[in-house]
Amino acid sequence: MQNTDKIQRLAEARQALTDSGKTTRELGRERIRLALDWVYRWGWSSPSTIDLLSGAQRRGLSAKLVKSGLMVETKTAAGSIVEDIPAKIVTLSDTGIAEVERFRENLLDYNTNPYKVNQALLRHDLLAQKATIKNLNSGAIQDFKTPQELSEKSERQLKQPDVLWNISESRTMAVEIELTAKFERKLDDFVLGIILSLKATQEKPARFNSCAIISDSDAILKRYKAAFEPGKKVHAWKKDAQSKWHIDRQYEVPEWVSGRIQWLKIE
């Protein structure tokens, strides 16, 4: 059975190569450039995510790039203990950055220190990467912008998404990865921030056309759905002179919001 599967994968790979009209060497270069650019845009990634991105039949592209000095591999603190956290992450070396920037017009301030990657957010950020790859491969989105690429600073109360998906040339979708529940002020800030980011005014258009809230928990999605029900009360909070938070204003979730938010369960 394993041999049959292997033969099938090889046949599919050969057919894909024939359909592309490119040589194996050309496709290999494209995969390397794509992998380097991906890590440049996100700041880091995992070996399995790079394999998923490249679509190669044989795994180990990131190991090849580490060996060639284009990437740096770093062990994570909880990777061998906590499920869904990678045992290792990959970042770009100075050589890798130089290679990427040969082909980019928009340069980023890339941090080469892998120990500055926030390991508390590894699972969260990796899910954002994998969801983006899945939707790119399916054709559901055309492109995306990572937090590092969203250069405009968020105004007060406006939501900065975990990733921005370009559905088309004129439509964008803000993506929020939610793995834990929010309560009281933090929940209010989250709801109000999304509403304000989706709302157009006479002065300027909506920051995003729609929003996807993604979680691996049905209970968490149910809680957020309830918070966005039309007519639901939502509060704006403010600090007083003693730096204590209190409710400043009360709003209601508008009717139009329900048609602008998608709820996606990921495994």
Backbone hydrogen bonds, N-H to C=O, Kabsch-Sander energy under -0.5 kcal/mol:
donor,donor_aa,acceptor,acceptor_aa,energy
5,D,1,M,-2.3
6,K,2,Q,-2.2
7,I,3,N,-2.4
8,Q,4,T,-2.2
9,R,5,D,-2.4
10,L,6,K,-2.3
11,A,7,I,-2.2
12,E,8,Q,-2.4
13,A,9,R,-2.3
14,R,10,L,-2.4
15,Q,11,A,-2.1
16,A,12,E,-2.4
17,L,13,A,-2.0
18,T,14,R,-2.1
19,D,15,Q,-2.6
20,S,16,A,-1.8
21,G,17,L,-1.1
22,K,17,L,-0.8
27,L,23,T,-2.4
28,G,24,T,-2.2
29,R,25,R,-2.1
30,E,26,E,-2.0
31,R,27,L,-2.3
32,I,28,G,-2.1
33,R,29,R,-2.6
34,L,30,E,-2.7
35,A,31,R,-2.5
36,L,32,I,-2.5
37,D,33,R,-2.3
38,W,34,L,-2.2
39,V,35,A,-2.1
40,Y,36,L,-2.1
41,R,37,D,-2.2
42,W,38,W,-2.3
43,G,39,V,-2.4
45,S,90,V,-1.7
50,I,46,S,-2.1
51,D,47,P,-1.9
52,L,48,S,-2.2
53,L,49,T,-2.4
54,S,50,I,-2.3
55,G,51,D,-1.6
56,A,51,D,-0.5
64,K,60,G,-1.8
65,L,61,L,-2.0
66,V,62,S,-2.4
67,K,63,A,-2.5
68,S,64,K,-1.6
69,G,66,V,-1.3
70,L,65,L,-2.2
71,M,65,L,-1.5
72,V,91,T,-3.0
74,T,89,I,-2.6
76,T,87,A,-2.4
81,I,78,A,-1.6
82,V,78,A,-3.1
85,I,82,V,-1.4
89,I,74,T,-2.7
90,V,45,S,-2.8
91,T,72,V,-2.3
93,S,70,L,-1.9
97,I,93,S,-2.5
98,A,94,D,-2.2
99,E,95,T,-1.9
100,V,96,G,-2.3
101,E,97,I,-2.8
102,R,98,A,-0.7
102,R,99,E,-0.6
103,F,100,V,-2.0
107,L,105,E,-0.8
110,Y,108,L,-1.6
112,T,110,Y,-0.6
116,K,113,N,-1.8
117,V,114,P,-1.3
119,Q,117,V,-1.0
121,L,118,N,-1.5
122,L,119,Q,-1.0
125,D,121,L,-3.1
126,L,122,L,-2.4
127,L,123,R,-2.0
128,A,124,H,-1.4
129,Q,125,D,-1.9
130,K,126,L,-2.7
131,A,127,L,-2.4
132,T,128,A,-1.7
133,I,129,Q,-2.3
134,K,130,K,-2.5
135,N,131,A,-1.9
136,L,132,T,-2.1
137,N,133,I,-2.9
138,S,134,K,-1.5
139,G,135,N,-0.6
139,G,136,L,-0.7
140,A,135,N,-1.3
141,I,135,N,-1.5
142,Q,166,N,-3.2
143,D,166,N,-1.1
145,K,164,L,-2.5
149,E,146,T,-1.2
150,L,146,T,-1.2
151,S,149,E,-2.0
158,L,155,E,-1.9
159,K,193,G,-1.2
162,D,175,V,-2.2
163,V,175,V,-1.0
164,L,145,K,-2.7
165,W,163,V,-0.5
165,W,173,M,-3.1
166,N,143,D,-2.6
167,I,165,W,-0.9
167,I,171,R,-1.7
168,S,171,R,-1.6
173,M,165,W,-2.8
174,A,210,S,-2.6
175,V,163,V,-2.4
176,E,212,A,-2.9
178,E,176,E,-0.7
178,E,214,I,-3.2
179,L,177,I,-0.6
186,K,183,F,-1.2
187,L,183,F,-1.0
188,D,184,E,-2.7
189,D,185,R,-3.0
190,F,186,K,-2.0
191,V,187,L,-2.5
192,L,188,D,-2.9
193,G,189,D,-2.3
194,I,190,F,-1.9
195,I,191,V,-2.3
196,L,192,L,-2.6
197,S,193,G,-1.6
198,L,194,I,-1.5
199,K,195,I,-0.8
201,T,204,K,-2.8
207,R,197,S,-1.2
208,F,197,S,-1.9
209,N,172,T,-1.1
210,S,172,T,-1.3
211,C,260,R,-2.4
212,A,174,A,-3.0
213,I,262,Q,-2.9
214,I,176,E,-3.2
214,I,212,A,-0.6
215,S,264,L,-2.1
221,L,217,S,-2.0
222,K,218,D,-2.4
223,R,219,A,-1.9
224,Y,220,I,-2.2
225,K,221,L,-2.6
226,A,222,K,-2.0
227,A,223,R,-1.5
228,F,224,Y,-1.2
228,F,225,K,-0.6
229,E,226,A,-1.2
231,G,253,V,-3.1
232,K,229,E,-2.4
234,V,251,Y,-2.3
236,A,249,R,-2.4
238,K,246,H,-2.7
240,D,244,K,-2.3
243,S,240,D,-2.1
246,H,238,K,-2.1
248,D,236,A,-3.3
249,R,236,A,-1.6
251,Y,234,V,-3.3
253,V,232,K,-2.3
257,V,254,P,-1.0
258,S,255,E,-1.0
259,G,256,W,-0.8
260,R,257,V,-2.2
261,I,257,V,-0.5
261,I,258,S,-0.5
262,Q,211,C,-2.8
264,L,213,I,-2.4
264,L,262,Q,-0.5
266,I,215,S,-2.4
